[in-house]
Amino acid sequence: MKAFSRALIAAAVLATAASAHAQVAGTQTLGVSVQQSQALLQGWSAKKSILGKPVYNDSNEKIGSIFDLVIAPDGSLSAAVISTGGFLGVGSHNVAVPIQAFDLKNGNFYLPGATKDALKATPAFEYSKVDKPKKPQKIQSAQ
C-alpha cells in the first residue's frame, strides 16, 4: 500500500510539473482584451530600451542620456528627463523634455536643435513634492 501511495504521489508531481508553463508576456489572461495584449507585445521595455540610452542632436553629438520618464495623470507618457554633464550621476543636470520633441532614427533618440550648453542653461527639473503612498500592509484575516 505504501509503494502504491508513493507511486501515486510521484505521478501527481510529474503531471503537475509537465503541465506548468513559463509566464510569457502578452500570453497570460490579465483581464485585458486581445487587442490590448497584442499592443503589449509591440511596446517597449522602459528599463531595457529607453532608460540610460544616449540622446543625440542634429550633428550626431551625444548631448545627454535618458534618466527618467514622466507619466501624466491620464496615463500618457508626457516627458523624458534628460541627464547631461556630470560623472556617474554626480554634478549632472536634469532637464524635462516633452516626448513630442524627440525623433527616433535607427533606434537612437534625437533632440533636434539641442546642444549640451542649451540643456545646461535650462532650469533643472525637480520632482514634485508629492507624499509617497503608504507602505502596503498585510491584511489580517477575520477569524
C-alpha positions in Angstrom: 0.0 0.0 0.0 2.9 2.4 0.8 4.5 1.7 -2.5 1.2 2.4 -4.3 0.7 5.8 -2.5 4.3 6.8 -3.2 3.8 6.0 -6.9 0.6 7.9 -6.9 2.2 11.0 -5.3 5.2 10.8 -7.7 2.8 10.6 -10.7 0.9 13.6 -9.4 4.1 15.6 -9.0 5.3 14.7 -12.5 1.9 15.5 -14.0 1.9 18.9 -12.3 5.4 19.7 -13.4 4.7 18.7 -17.0 1.6 21.0 -17.2 3.4 24.0 -15.7 4.4 26.7 -18.3 6.6 29.7 -18.0 4.8 33.0 -18.0 5.3 34.8 -21.3 4.5 38.5 -21.6 1.3 39.0 -23.6 0.1 35.4 -23.4 -1.5 35.4 -19.9 -5.0 36.5 -19.3 -4.8 39.5 -17.1 -8.2 41.0 -17.7 -7.1 42.6 -20.9 -8.6 42.3 -24.4 -6.7 40.5 -27.3 -6.0 43.9 -28.8 -4.5 45.2 -25.6 -2.5 42.1 -25.2 -1.1 42.4 -28.8 -0.2 46.1 -28.0 1.8 44.9 -25.0 3.8 42.7 -27.2 4.6 45.6 -29.6 5.6 48.0 -26.8 9.0 48.8 -25.4 10.5 48.0 -22.0 11.5 51.3 -20.4 14.3 49.6 -18.5 15.8 47.8 -21.4 15.1 50.1 -24.3 14.9 53.7 -23.1 16.4 54.4 -19.6 20.1 55.2 -19.8 20.1 55.4 -23.6 22.0 58.3 -25.2 20.3 61.3 -26.7 21.9 62.9 -29.8 21.4 66.3 -31.6 21.2 67.1 -35.3 25.0 67.0 -35.5 25.0 63.4 -34.1 26.7 64.6 -30.9 25.7 63.0 -27.7 24.1 65.7 -25.5 22.9 63.5 -22.6 21.1 60.4 -21.7 17.5 59.5 -20.7 17.4 59.4 -16.9 13.7 59.0 -16.2 10.2 59.1 -17.8 7.3 61.2 -16.6 3.8 59.7 -16.8 0.9 62.2 -16.9 -2.1 61.6 -14.6 -4.1 60.4 -17.7 -1.5 57.6 -18.1 0.2 59.0 -21.2 3.9 59.5 -21.4 4.5 63.2 -21.2 8.2 63.9 -20.8 11.6 62.4 -20.6 14.1 63.6 -18.1 17.5 64.1 -19.8 20.7 64.0 -17.8 23.6 66.0 -19.1 27.0 66.6 -17.7 28.4 65.1 -14.6 30.1 61.7 -14.0 28.3 58.7 -12.6 25.3 61.0 -11.6 27.5 63.5 -9.7 27.2 67.0 -11.0 24.7 66.1 -13.6 21.9 68.5 -14.7 18.5 67.0 -15.4 16.0 68.7 -17.8 12.5 67.6 -18.6 11.8 67.5 -22.4 8.3 66.8 -23.9 8.1 63.5 -25.6 6.9 65.1 -28.8 10.3 66.9 -29.1 12.2 63.7 -29.7 12.9 61.9 -33.0 13.6 58.2 -33.2 16.0 57.2 -36.0 17.6 53.8 -36.4 16.8 53.0 -32.8 18.5 56.2 -31.5 16.9 59.1 -29.7 17.5 62.6 -31.2 16.6 66.0 -29.9 16.7 68.3 -32.9 18.3 71.7 -32.4 19.6 70.9 -28.9 23.1 71.3 -27.6 24.7 70.4 -24.3 25.1 74.1 -23.4 21.4 74.8 -24.1 20.4 71.9 -21.9 22.7 73.0 -19.1 21.2 76.6 -19.4 17.7 75.2 -19.0 16.3 75.3 -15.4 16.9 71.9 -13.7 14.0 69.5 -13.4 12.7 69.0 -9.9 10.3 66.2 -8.9 7.1 67.4 -7.3 6.8 67.1 -3.5 4.0 64.5 -3.6 3.7 62.4 -0.5 4.7 58.8 -1.0 2.0 56.2 -0.7 1.9 54.3 2.5 3.8 51.0 2.5 1.5 48.1 1.9 0.4 46.3 5.0 -0.6 42.6 5.2 -4.3 42.3 5.7 -5.2 40.4 8.8 -7.8 37.7 8.1 -11.0 37.9 10.1 -11.4 34.9 12.3 
